[in-house]
């Protein structure tokens, strides 16, 4: 089973090969659990060890040595007890890496630039009994080094780890000058082109926004002929409207004056009779 290369068929592809830890590489580790939204409750913290698109590499604690299915563990949950001997800690199979126990999907099915989610299914927890689910959310962010920032249990036996980095961005949004989109744009989904791409800041262009336009070096404003023509047309229309209103006001004033003069003339004729 291979999940390090993923094609969304939406004009967005992902390559997670560099995230896979092998051999003696240190395993991804994070300790967390207290939900920030439940200020009146303090949830228990757990330590999670996991790999991305692979089984847990080196550094497995002694408490997990006898765990059934350790060789296929994509993620481990460790309950560190307040004891001096780490072998007394509890170790659980939070997720299995394999064809039948691993799924890869977009975080947002409408926007592949939001990131990628890898889910491992593990053993069963109790009270009530439910299968453990370990979800790695690779968020698209302008960070070169992927580090787990949170590991929270939003639902019973469902653990979510967030890892924001450029690896959560499609390959169609390249890294240039050690920054996503060259630091001169942002990664987003182009609905018209049905593909992910870098939307460059003004004055920059190219697939990775690394090309600087010559016209952007000056401080003077540059308008396209179409824009200039539109501005002139709008100015003429506004001038005609203002002139029309002014002419109408003058005509109304003249008409009112004519009526007044006519009424005064009729009054003088009536007095003469």
N, C-alpha and C positions, 0 to 999 in steps of 0.2 A: 504493500500500500504506500502511495506517495501523495503527499498533500502540499509539498513545498512550492509547486507550480500550479497556479489556479487561473483558469480563463473564464470570465463571467459571460462571454458571448454578448457583451454589451459595449465592446470597444474599450475594455479595461482588463488588464492582465496583472498578475501578482507573482513575484518571485521571493520566496521565503527561505531560500537555500542558506543564506548567510546567518539565519537565526537558529538553525539546527545545531545543537550542542552534541559533540561526539567525544568518545574516549574519555580523557581526563579533563575535558572542559568543565568549568564550574557550572553546576545546574542552576537554572533560574530559581531564585528563592525570594519569598515575600512573606511577611508576618502581618496579618491584619484581620479584621472581622467586625469591629465596632462600626455600625452603620451611622453615618453623620446625620441622617434625617431623624433618628430616634434619640433625641437629646435626653429623654427621661429614662432611657434604658441603655445599659452598657453591655453590649454583646461580647462574648468570649472571643479572644484572638486565637487564631491557629496559624501554624507555619505551613506554607505550601511550597513544594518542590516540583518543578515540572520542566518539560521540554516542549519546543515548538516543532510539530511534525516529526516527532521522534520519541523514543523512550527516555526515561530519566537517566542522565549520564552519571558522572562521578559524584562523590560526596554524599551518598545515601547513608543516613544515620543507622546505628546499630539496632534501633527500635524497629526498623523496617526490614531487617535482614531475613526474618522468617516469614515475611508477608507472602501469602499465596498470590501468585500472579505478578510478582515483582518484576520479572524479566520483560513484561509487556506493559509496564506502568508508564503512562504518559504524564500522570500527575499523582502526587502523594499529599495526603493531609496528615499533619502531625500535631497531636495534642500534647504540648509540652507540660508535663506535670511538675509541680513544685517539689522536685526531688533532686538530689545531687547526682543520681545515676541516670544518664540519658536513656539507658536501655529500658527503663521503666516507663518511657513515654508511650503513648498510644499512636499507632500508625495505621492509616486507612488508604485503600486504593481509591483515590478520588476519580481517576479516569484511566482508561486503557487506550493505548494508541494501536490502531489496527483497522482493517477494512470494515469490519462489522461494528466497531465501537467508536468511530471517529467521523465527524461530519465537518464540512467547510462551507460557509455561506457568507453572503454579504451582510453587514450590520443593517444597512438600509437597502432594500431590494430595488428602490427607485434611484438610488445614488451610490454608485460604487466607490466614489471618492470619500465616503464616510469611513470606510475601513472594512476589515475582514474579521470574521469570527470563526474560531476553531473550537469544536466541542468534543470532549472525551466523555464516554460513559463508563462508570466504574462499578464498584460493588454496591451493596445495599446498606443503608443506614436504618435506624429503628425510630420508633415513637414519633410518627407512624413509619412503617416500612416504605422506603422509596429508593429508587436507584440514584446513586450519586451522579452529578453532572458537573463537569469542570469546563468552563467556557473561557477561552482566551480572546479578548477583544483587542485586535491590533488596530488602533485608531490612527487615522491619517494625521500626521503632525510634522512640523518642521524640526524634528529631532533626529540626529544621526544615530545615537545610541539607544537601543530599545531597553527600557527598564520597567519592570512592573511597578505601578504606582498604587494600585488598590487591589485587594482580594476580599470580596464581600459576599455574604450569603443572603442574597435578596429573597430567596425562597428556600423552603426546607430542602436540604441536601443538594442545593444548586449553587455552585460557587463561580463567581465571575471575577476574572483578573483583567485589568486594563493595562495595555502597553502602548502608549502613544509613540509613534516614530514614523520615519519616512517609509518603512517597510509596510505600513498600513495604507500607503498611497499606491495607486496603479503605476505601472512602469511608464505609462503614457505621460506621467508628470515627472520628468527626470530631475535628478539632483545635479546642480552645477555650482561650482565654487563652494562646495560643502553646504549648500542650502537648497531646499526644495524650490523648484522653479527659479533657481539662481538668486533667490531672495528678492526678486523683482516681479513677483506675481503670486498667484495662488492656484491651487489645484481644485478643479471643479468639473462637473459633468456638463458637457455641451449637448443639450437636448436636440438641437438642430442637426448636429453631426453624428449624434448617437455614439459619442466617444468621450472618454476623459481626456483632459488636456490642461495645460497651464494657461491661465488668463493673465496676460502680462500687464504690468503697469504702463502708464502713458510714457512713451519714449523708448520702450523696450519691445523686442519682438523675438521670434524664434521659438523652436519647440521647448527650450528650457529658459526662455526669456533672458538669454545672455547677450543678445545682439542689441546694441544701443543705436538708436536712430540718429543720423547726423543733425537733423532738425531740432533734436532735443537738447543739443549743447548750448544753444542760444537762449536768451531770456525773452526774446520777442515772441509775440503770439502769432501763430500760423493758422489760417483758416483755409479750408478747402473752397474751391469755386462754388460748389453746390451750397455750402453753408452760407457763404457771402451773398449769393443770389437770393437765398431764402430770407436773410436778414433785410436786404434791400426791399424785397417784395412786401414783407410785413410792415416795414417803415412806410412805404407808399400807401398801403391799405389803411394804416392808422391815420396818416395825413389826410387822405380822402374822407375818412369818416369824421375826423375833427372839422374839416372844412365844410362838409355837408351839414353837420349839426349847427355850426356857426351861421351858415347861410339860411338854414331853416328858422333860427332864432330871429335873424334880421327880417325875414319875410313875415313872420308872425307879428313882430313889432310894427312893421309898416302897415300890415292889414289892420291891426288894432287902432293905429293912428287914423287910417282912412275911415273906419267906422265911427270914430269919435267926431271927425270933421263932418261926416255926413249927417250925424245926429244933430250936431250944432246947427248946420245949415237948415235942416228941416224945422228946427225950433224957431229960427228967425223967420222962415216963411209963414209959419203958423201965426206968429205975432203980427205980421204984416196984414194978414187977412182979417 
